[in-house]
Amino acid sequence: MSKTYYDPADLKKFGKISEWDEELGSKFFDYYNSVFEEGALTAREKSLIALAVSHVVQCPYCIDAYTKDGLERGIEKEEMMEAIHVGAAIKGGATLVHGVQMMNKYNKLSM
């Protein structure tokens, strides 16, 4: 197996971040767990959103975790890929819409 910067085994150590600051770690995990509880969105929908966001922010740990979570919740591979494309479209659109700033600046400077 080739070595990468990200060690998949580190995902299992995520809970240990509280060891160096128990108060803030506990607050984070309380919040994190609350976010993923059933609410207006189902846990399945939240898992699919998390998978798409994981790709947008390029977190390999989150990608692994929410791929597994999605499979456990019955999310099909086609749904996962479609969600990733939604994330990619938003990220691409956000990049391109900032082109308006460049266009405005260009027009201002070239007058």
C-alpha positions, 0 to 999 in steps of 0.5 A: 500500500502506498503511503499518503499524507493522510493516514486512514487510521487517523479517522478513528482518532478523531475523538482524541482531539478533546484530550488537549482541550476537553472543554472545547472538544466536548462543545464541538462534539456536542454541536457536531452530534446535534447537527446530525440528529433527525430534524427537518432533514433526515439523517440520510439527507444529512449524510448525503449533504455531508458527503458532497461538502466533504468533496468540496472541502476535500477532506479525505477523512470525511469522504471515507466516513460519509461514504461508509455512513451513506452505504449504511443508510442505503444511499446508492452510488448514483445518489452519491455521485449526483450529490458530488456533482451538485457540490462541484457545480456550486464550487465551480459557480462560486469560482466563476461568479468571482470573475465578475469582480475581475471584470469590474476591476479590469473595466475600472482600470482600463478606462 
